[in-house]
Amino acid sequence: MVRTALIDPLVRYSLLAAIVTVTAAYLVVGTGLPLVVLAVAGSILVVLGAGETDEVPASAVAGAERGGEVDTVESGALEGIELTPRSSPDHSLPAKVLFYGVGLVVWDVVGIAMLMG
């Protein structure tokens, strides 16, 4: 279940969207400069995507800081916290940004390596 939840955004954003973006940039200009610019942009997107987190209820944090046990069913303190990646077809924006940024960086490095080789 978790594996398929991670493979879908990986294929959709890191492979398909990033390859289309890098290929289009290379075909439009035909030099390595757009690939360098896209690699920098991809690095920024990775940082932005990894930096975004879902909010955690304050009561869950307080319970964890006290070291006490929190009954998630009765108290409802941890209600809404997702422990696994989202498996819905609509992935969160931070996940999209993260996977797309990783794809941009990887495919730009591959493109630059091919241009230099």
C-alpha positions as a printed Julia matrix, in Angstrom:
117×3 Matrix{Float64}:
   0.0    0.0     0.0
   2.73   2.47    0.95
   4.83   1.35   -1.99
   2.08   2.15   -4.51
   1.37   5.45   -2.76
   4.97   6.49   -3.39
   5.36   5.0    -6.87
   2.43   6.94   -8.34
   3.81  10.45   -7.63
   7.32   9.26   -8.49
   6.25   8.14  -11.95
   3.85  11.02  -12.53
   6.03  13.93  -11.4
   9.66  12.76  -11.21
   9.61  10.86  -14.48
   6.92  12.12  -16.82
   6.58  15.8   -15.9
  10.29  16.34  -15.28
  11.38  14.6   -18.49
   8.91  16.65  -20.54
  10.14  19.88  -18.91
  13.83  19.12  -19.39
  13.36  17.91  -22.96
  11.32  20.98  -23.89
  13.93  23.33  -22.39
  16.73  21.58  -24.25
  14.89  21.56  -27.58
  13.89  25.21  -27.33
  17.39  26.5   -26.62
  19.74  23.61  -27.39
  22.41  24.57  -24.84
  23.24  23.52  -21.31
  22.23  26.84  -19.73
  18.49  26.04  -19.4
  19.42  22.72  -17.83
  21.53  24.48  -15.2
  18.71  26.94  -14.51
  16.22  24.07  -14.22
  18.56  22.17  -11.91
  18.73  25.19   -9.59
  14.94  25.59   -9.77
  14.54  21.89   -9.04
  16.78  22.18   -5.98
  14.63  25.05   -4.72
  11.48  22.99   -5.3
  12.97  20.06   -3.38
  13.65  22.33   -0.41
  10.17  23.86   -0.58
   8.47  20.48   -0.95
  10.43  18.87    1.86
   9.92  21.88    4.12
   6.14  21.77    3.91
   4.56  19.69    6.66
   1.03  18.99    7.69
  -0.11  20.61   10.9
  -0.16  18.48   14.03
  -2.79  19.21   16.67
  -1.34  21.01   19.7
  -2.88  18.48   22.08
  -0.89  15.68   20.43
   2.35  17.62   20.83
   1.58  18.44   24.46
   0.81  14.79   25.2
   4.05  13.69   23.58
   6.06  16.3    25.5
   4.57  15.17   28.84
   5.53  11.62   28.0
   2.07  10.44   28.9
   0.16   7.92   26.9
  -2.5    9.39   24.66
  -5.49   7.27   23.79
  -6.14   8.22   20.17
  -9.65   6.8    20.05
 -11.1    8.22   23.25
  -9.35  11.59   23.48
  -9.25  12.32   19.76
  -5.9   14.03   20.24
  -4.29  12.4    17.25
  -7.32  12.53   15.02
  -6.42  13.59   11.5
  -2.71  12.74   11.69
  -1.64  10.64    8.71
   1.11   8.14    9.4
   1.38   6.88    5.84
   1.66   8.78    2.56
  -1.61   9.77    0.97
  -2.92   7.08   -1.3
  -5.55   9.17   -3.02
  -5.1   10.1    -6.67
  -4.87  13.75   -5.71
  -1.51  14.09   -3.96
  -0.73  17.02   -1.73
   1.0   20.04   -3.21
   4.17  19.53   -1.13
   4.46  15.96   -2.46
   4.01  17.15   -6.04
   6.59  19.89   -5.59
   9.05  17.52   -3.91
   8.81  14.78   -6.55
   8.85  17.25   -9.45
  11.9   19.03   -8.01
  13.75  15.73   -7.55
  12.92  14.79  -11.13
  14.16  18.14  -12.44
  17.46  17.82  -10.62
  18.05  14.2   -11.67
  17.14  14.66  -15.35
  19.1   17.91  -15.62
  22.18  16.2   -14.21
  21.69  13.39  -16.74
  21.29  15.94  -19.54
  24.36  17.92  -18.53
  26.41  14.71  -18.25
  25.34  13.72  -21.76
  26.26  17.16  -23.13
  29.69  17.02  -21.52
  30.37  13.44  -22.6
